[in-house]
Every structure is written in structure tokens, then in C-alpha cells.
Amino acid sequence: MQLPFALADECYVWKLCSVLFAIAVVLPAQTPSPQDAIRVAMEQAANLQRAAVANSMARPLADQHASVRKQAESQNLAIQETGDSAFALPWPTAVSPLISELGCDPMPKEQISALVDQTAKQEGVNPALLHAVAAQESGFRPCAVSAKGALGLMQLMPETQQHFHVTDPFDPGQSLTAGSRLLKQLLDRYHGDLSLALSAYNAGAGRVDQADGIPPIAETQNYVTGVLTRLQSP
């Protein structure tokens, strides 16, 4: 049966309004807001950054595990693996905020002194300074790993390792050589100002330049004080 024109027209308008109403209600719920788009982009960037860090740390951590396993075997120590593959060996007295639970003893005093003297002479750095920085950084523990990802005796970050062509950050000789070269560069940059050079070693030259002095960072200030105190000790 054909509806009268007026009634048919009214039904058409009603249907059109219903469709428009549905679009008005459903579409905003399906269209992401600018804030949602920013949040998704930030989450994606964070995931990429986490993946990059994990990838860059995979080989150094594997090298460290192998080094500690070898050391433990030489001392007839039993190694117990935990669920996350970390070694359950006691860590000696902490000198810096190290995250590793691995058993990594300090190098013998005679051995570290001879290596420091040799490296300092080779690189033209004060041996007392190199010795103090190594003590402050890792307590002379060659397989130390910090919470920020710094590795080895001189606690070198991945970019520093790459810059100085370090192939094994847990090798004491390579770590001392790269650390001494970095110290020398920083001393030249800050015209021999030891406090600024040490600040840059700990916090980065960018932060030192920005602060135009020792950055107002408690960790860095304590670090500089600690190294200078070691230098003044007999």
C-alpha cells in the first residue's frame, strides 16, 4: 500500500534524523581525541626506547655473566640461576648504586695498582686520579653494572664504549684505557678544572655546561667530593 505523500515524507525525515543521531552518538566514541593520539604515540616511543636499551645491553650482560661464571668456577663457588637468569651470589660492600647481584670481587691491590700505573703512563693521566676514579666508580670490580647501564671498572656507558672502541667493557685494561682517555678529554675541555671534569664524567658535559659549574645534582656533588677525598687520602 502506498502511503500518502505527507506521511511518507514524514517517515523519510524520521529515518534520516535517526541515522544522523546514530552518527552523532557513535562517531565521537570511535574517533580518537588528540590526547588519545598523543598518548598512543608516547607509548609507542617508550616501547621502542625500551627495546633499543634491552638490545644494546644484551651482549654486555651476557659477557658479564660469562665473566662471573668463570670467576666463580675458579674459586669453586656454586652458581644458582634465578628466574630472570641473574646470578644469586652475594655482592660485596657497595661503593656505588650497582644493580647487579653478581659475585664480582675487587681486583687484588697489587694488580690494580700496576695496571693503573701502566695505563696512566701510557695515556698521560695522573695515576692517583685514575686510581681514585676507578675506586669511586666500581670499587675496582671489573664486572660492575650500574642502575643506569654503566659497565665495568670505570663504569662506561654504551656510547662511551663505542666512542673509544671498547670491545669488552668488563676487561679491566680496556675500561681503564677508555676511562683515562675520557678523563683527559674532560680535563682539556675544562682547562684543568678537576671538579668540572669529574662532574662531567659523572653527569655528562652537557649538564656541566648548562649549570656553568658542578650541576645541582646530589649524586654528582657526592661523586666529586668522594673522588677528591680519595685523592687527598694517603
Phi, psi and omega in degrees: 000132180274127181285152174303153185303315184297318182291319179296320179295322179294320179295321179298316179297321180297316179296317179299318179295322179297318179296314180297322179295317179297319178296319181295328181276316187280319187301315180299329181288335182266341182268119182294143177283163176304325179294322178295320180296319179295318180297316180297318180297319179295320179295319178296318179296319179295320179296319178296319180294317179297320179295320180294318179296316180298321180293320181289334182269347188300310183291314178303319180292323177296319177298320180296316180300317179296320180296316182290322178300317180296318180295318181295320180296323180292337180255011179058041178261143178274136180253129178247123179274137174264180184299329181261020176067019175274147181279132181266066175244145182294142177263132180296183183307125184286140175254324178227168183290077180273136182267347185285139174262013186282146176283109183221097183286152174297153176293148176303146185304315182295321182291314181291324180295317180295319181291321178296314180299317180295314182292318181298318179295319181293322185261357179071041180239148177300120182298326179295322179293314180298319178296316182293320180293317178298320178296317181290322184288312189225357186064028180066026177265111187290343180249028179290144176227127181266168179296338181265359178096010176285143189234148168083188185303317182258011175051063182271134174283157183307319181293326177291319177302315181295318183298322183259015174059043177278121180266336178222099183294346180264003173278119185302320181295314179295319182295315179295319180297312180295319179296321179292322178294322177295316178301317180297317178298319181290323176296320176294320182297321183255025172053042176083002179286104187295320181298319180290320179297317178293322177299318180292325177298323183275314188252348183102144182296329180300318180289325178293316179296319180296320180278347184055042181159198176293123182299148178283059180241122185303317181299316181292317180298318178293326180295312180298315179299319181296315180293315180297323178295319178297322180295327183275346181283146180291000000 
